Amino acid sequence: MTIVDIHPHIISDDEVRYPPAPLFGKRSDWSQERPTTVETLIESMDAAGVAKAAVVHSSTTYGFDNSYVVEGCGKYPDRLVAVGSVDVLQPDAPKRIREWVGLGLAGLRLFTGGSTKEFDPSELDDPRSFPAWQLCGELGLPMCIQTGPIGLPQVTALAKRFPKVVIILDHLGRPDVSDGAPYANAQSLFDLAPFENIYLKLTPRIFGDVTKGKASAETFFPRVVDAFGAKRLAWGSNYPTSPGTLSEILATAQAGLAYLEEEDREWVFGRTAQKLYPALA
């Protein structure tokens, strides 16, 4: 099985060449406590048996400057692609997207909140962002969205308005699974299933959440596969944001998905990622 990670991050150790300028003005703790250069990521991938990765730009370190993720991934074009961020509310957003794609960007991400700020999904359905979304459809660029359940109505609206754009929901949209099967509290997540352009990332957050309350990996992950299909699910390590080595993070995910059929696991751990980012195939 070829294992592909669609959610690691990298941080340069050269702050002169790549100065931090975090989105929302506050740098994330993890990027200071557990910074991982692209070289360290490759070493960790080798140790864990991860073949390739779509590396996600750290907005809480560099804001909208994608220089390090683009240049870092450019050093390993046979193994890495870069996913970056652009301020889609600015009039020049389409121009900026084209410039970054020309430099090697393979996908985009909207960061509406998380480790340094409460979620604000208002920019998701702001008409000023629509030219950027239209361009993503034209260029075939996947768009990752970092939001919680509060933003899922906007995600639904975007999936309808831009059916040609592949939307990848970071961290599964952070559903509440504490009530256990049949997971009524997560219904807003399952309501996204009919939209075939919406994909989901399975990251350490959900593998932790299914060990709490009445949730369990045995009941939750088959429910997600039944709703969305394994071909719309992909594993992301969130390394080094999430604690632990990449090998440990992968092992936890493999244990959590042990209840799935082998072919479904092949899609989650690699084949879906290669469909989303063809350069990783």
C-alpha positions as CSV (number, residue, x, y, z in Angstrom):
1,M,0.0,0.0,0.0
2,T,1.3,3.4,-1.0
3,I,0.8,5.8,1.9
4,V,0.2,9.5,1.2
5,D,-0.2,12.2,3.8
6,I,-2.3,15.3,2.8
7,H,-1.9,17.4,5.9
8,P,1.7,17.8,7.3
9,H,3.2,21.3,7.8
10,I,6.7,22.6,7.5
11,I,8.4,25.6,9.2
12,S,11.8,27.0,8.1
13,D,14.6,27.4,10.6
14,D,15.7,30.5,8.7
15,E,13.6,33.4,10.0
16,V,15.5,36.0,8.0
17,R,14.7,34.4,4.6
18,Y,11.2,33.3,5.7
19,P,10.1,35.8,8.4
20,P,7.0,34.8,10.4
21,A,3.9,37.0,9.8
22,P,1.0,34.9,11.2
23,L,-2.5,35.3,10.2
24,F,-4.6,37.2,12.8
25,G,-1.4,38.5,14.3
26,K,-0.7,35.6,16.7
27,R,1.7,32.8,15.9
28,S,0.7,29.3,16.8
29,D,2.4,27.6,19.8
30,W,3.1,24.4,17.9
31,S,5.1,26.2,15.2
32,Q,7.4,27.6,17.8
33,E,7.6,24.5,20.0
34,R,7.7,21.8,17.3
35,P,9.0,23.4,14.1
36,T,9.7,20.9,11.3
37,T,11.7,21.8,8.3
38,V,11.1,20.2,4.9
39,E,14.2,18.1,5.4
40,T,13.0,16.9,8.8
41,L,9.6,16.0,7.3
42,I,11.3,13.9,4.6
43,E,13.3,12.1,7.3
44,S,10.1,11.5,9.3
45,M,8.3,10.2,6.2
46,D,11.1,7.8,5.5
47,A,10.9,6.5,9.1
48,A,7.2,6.1,9.0
49,G,6.9,4.6,5.5
50,V,5.0,7.6,4.0
51,A,5.8,7.8,0.3
52,K,4.5,11.2,-0.6
53,A,2.7,14.2,0.9
54,A,0.6,17.3,0.1
55,V,2.2,19.8,2.5
56,V,-0.1,22.4,3.9
57,H,1.1,26.0,4.3
58,S,1.2,27.2,7.9
59,S,-1.1,30.3,8.0
60,T,-0.4,30.8,11.7
61,T,3.3,31.2,10.9
62,Y,3.5,32.9,7.5
63,G,0.1,34.4,6.8
64,F,-0.4,34.5,3.0
65,D,3.3,34.2,2.1
66,N,3.6,30.7,0.7
67,S,7.3,31.0,-0.1
68,Y,8.6,28.3,2.2
69,V,6.0,25.7,1.4
70,V,6.5,26.2,-2.3
71,E,10.3,26.3,-2.2
72,G,10.5,23.5,0.3
73,C,8.3,21.2,-1.7
74,G,10.2,22.2,-4.8
75,K,13.3,20.5,-3.4
76,Y,11.5,17.2,-3.5
77,P,9.2,17.3,-6.5
78,D,8.9,13.5,-6.7
79,R,7.5,13.3,-3.2
80,L,5.9,16.6,-2.2
81,V,3.3,19.1,-3.5
82,A,2.5,22.4,-1.9
83,V,-0.9,23.6,-0.7
84,G,-1.0,27.4,0.1
85,S,-3.2,30.3,1.1
86,V,-4.3,33.5,-0.6
87,D,-6.5,36.2,0.7
88,V,-9.5,35.4,-1.5
89,L,-11.3,38.6,-0.4
90,Q,-8.8,40.9,-2.2
91,P,-9.5,42.1,-5.7
92,D,-6.1,40.7,-6.9
93,A,-6.8,37.2,-5.5
94,P,-7.1,35.5,-9.0
95,K,-3.8,37.1,-10.0
96,R,-2.1,36.0,-6.9
97,I,-3.4,32.5,-7.3
98,R,-2.0,32.3,-10.8
99,E,1.3,33.6,-9.6
100,W,1.6,31.0,-6.9
101,V,0.5,28.2,-9.2
102,G,3.2,29.3,-11.6
103,L,5.7,28.8,-8.8
104,G,4.4,25.3,-8.0
105,L,1.3,25.5,-5.8
106,A,-0.9,22.5,-6.3
107,G,-3.9,23.5,-4.1
108,L,-5.3,26.2,-1.9
109,R,-6.6,26.4,1.7
110,L,-8.9,28.7,3.5
111,F,-8.1,29.1,7.2
112,T,-11.2,30.5,9.0
113,G,-9.9,29.9,12.5
114,G,-8.4,27.2,14.7
115,S,-5.5,27.2,17.1
116,T,-5.2,31.0,17.3
117,K,-8.7,32.3,16.6
118,E,-12.3,31.4,16.9
119,F,-13.9,30.2,13.7
120,D,-15.4,32.9,11.5
121,P,-17.0,31.4,8.4
122,S,-18.2,34.8,7.0
123,E,-15.5,34.9,4.4
124,L,-16.5,31.6,2.9
125,D,-19.7,32.9,1.3
126,D,-18.5,36.5,0.8
127,P,-19.1,37.4,-2.8
128,R,-15.7,39.0,-3.0
129,S,-14.2,35.5,-2.8
130,F,-16.2,34.1,-5.7
131,P,-13.7,35.1,-8.5
132,A,-11.0,33.1,-6.7
133,W,-13.4,30.1,-6.4
134,Q,-14.2,30.4,-10.1
135,L,-10.6,30.3,-11.0
136,C,-10.0,27.2,-8.8
137,G,-12.6,25.5,-10.9
138,E,-11.0,26.6,-14.2
139,L,-7.5,25.5,-13.0
140,G,-8.6,22.3,-11.3
141,L,-7.2,23.4,-7.9
142,P,-8.6,21.7,-4.8
143,M,-9.7,24.0,-2.0
144,C,-9.2,22.9,1.6
145,I,-11.4,24.5,4.2
146,Q,-10.5,24.8,7.9
147,T,-13.7,25.3,9.8
148,G,-16.0,23.8,12.4
149,P,-19.6,22.8,12.3
150,I,-20.5,26.5,12.4
151,G,-19.2,26.8,8.8
152,L,-20.8,23.8,7.2
153,P,-23.8,25.8,5.9
154,Q,-21.4,28.0,4.0
155,V,-19.5,24.9,2.8
156,T,-22.7,23.5,1.4
157,A,-23.5,26.7,-0.4
158,L,-20.1,26.8,-2.0
159,A,-20.3,23.2,-3.1
160,K,-23.6,24.1,-4.8
161,R,-22.3,27.3,-6.4
162,F,-19.0,25.9,-7.6
163,P,-19.6,22.2,-8.4
164,K,-16.3,22.0,-10.4
165,V,-14.2,22.9,-7.4
166,V,-13.1,20.0,-5.2
167,I,-13.6,21.0,-1.6
168,I,-11.5,19.2,1.1
169,L,-12.8,19.6,4.6
170,D,-9.9,19.8,7.1
171,H,-10.3,17.6,10.2
172,L,-13.6,16.3,9.0
173,G,-15.2,19.6,9.9
174,R,-14.6,18.8,13.6
175,P,-17.9,17.0,14.2
176,D,-19.3,16.2,17.7
177,V,-19.2,12.5,17.9
178,S,-19.5,12.2,21.7
179,D,-23.1,10.9,21.6
180,G,-22.0,7.7,19.8
181,A,-23.9,5.7,17.1
182,P,-25.8,6.7,15.1
183,Y,-24.0,10.0,15.7
184,A,-27.0,12.4,15.5
185,N,-24.8,15.2,16.8
186,A,-22.8,15.0,13.7
187,Q,-25.7,15.1,11.3
188,S,-24.6,18.4,9.8
189,L,-21.5,16.5,8.6
190,F,-23.4,13.7,7.1
191,D,-25.7,16.1,5.4
192,L,-22.7,17.0,3.1
193,A,-22.6,13.5,1.7
194,P,-24.8,14.1,-1.4
195,F,-22.3,16.8,-2.7
196,E,-19.8,14.7,-4.6
197,N,-17.3,17.5,-4.8
198,I,-16.8,17.5,-1.0
199,Y,-14.0,15.3,0.4
200,L,-12.9,14.8,4.0
201,K,-9.6,14.7,5.8
202,L,-9.2,12.1,8.6
203,T,-6.7,13.6,11.0
204,P,-5.5,13.0,14.6
205,R,-8.4,15.1,16.0
206,I,-11.0,12.6,14.9
207,F,-9.0,9.6,15.9
208,G,-8.8,11.1,19.4
209,D,-12.5,12.1,19.5
210,V,-13.7,8.5,18.7
211,T,-12.1,7.4,22.0
212,K,-14.3,9.7,24.1
213,G,-17.9,9.6,25.3
214,K,-20.0,7.0,23.6
215,A,-18.0,7.2,20.3
216,S,-15.9,4.4,18.9
217,A,-13.7,3.9,15.9
218,E,-15.6,0.6,15.2
219,T,-18.9,2.4,14.8
220,F,-17.9,5.9,13.5
221,F,-15.6,5.2,10.6
222,P,-17.7,2.6,8.8
223,R,-20.6,5.1,9.2
224,V,-18.5,7.8,7.4
225,V,-17.5,5.4,4.7
226,D,-21.2,4.3,4.2
227,A,-22.1,8.0,3.8
228,F,-19.3,9.4,1.7
229,G,-17.5,6.4,0.3
230,A,-13.8,5.7,0.9
231,K,-12.9,7.4,-2.4
232,R,-13.8,10.8,-0.8
233,L,-11.8,10.2,2.3
234,A,-8.0,10.9,2.8
235,W,-5.7,10.6,5.7
236,G,-3.7,13.7,6.9
237,S,-1.2,13.5,9.8
238,N,-1.3,17.2,11.0
239,Y,2.3,16.6,11.8
240,P,4.0,18.3,13.7
241,T,0.9,20.3,14.9
242,S,-0.4,17.2,16.5
243,P,1.9,15.7,19.2
244,G,3.9,12.6,18.5
245,T,6.1,11.3,15.8
246,L,4.8,10.8,12.3
247,S,5.2,7.1,12.8
248,E,3.0,7.2,15.9
249,I,0.4,9.4,14.3
250,L,0.2,7.0,11.3
251,A,-0.1,3.9,13.6
252,T,-3.0,5.5,15.5
253,A,-4.8,6.1,12.2
254,Q,-4.2,2.6,11.0
255,A,-5.5,1.2,14.2
256,G,-8.6,3.4,14.0
257,L,-9.4,2.3,10.5
258,A,-8.7,-1.4,11.1
259,Y,-12.5,-1.9,10.9
260,L,-12.7,-0.9,7.3
261,E,-12.2,-3.2,4.3
262,E,-8.7,-3.4,2.9
263,E,-9.7,-1.6,-0.4
264,D,-11.3,1.2,1.6
265,R,-8.1,1.6,3.6
266,E,-6.1,1.8,0.4
267,W,-8.2,4.7,-0.7
268,V,-8.0,6.6,2.6
269,F,-4.3,6.1,3.0
270,G,-3.2,6.9,-0.6
271,R,-5.4,6.5,-3.6
272,T,-7.8,9.4,-2.7
273,A,-4.8,11.7,-2.2
274,Q,-3.4,10.8,-5.6
275,K,-6.8,11.6,-7.2
276,L,-6.9,15.0,-5.4
277,Y,-3.3,15.8,-6.2
278,P,-2.4,14.0,-9.5
279,A,1.3,15.0,-9.1
280,L,1.5,12.6,-6.2
281,A,0.3,9.6,-8.3
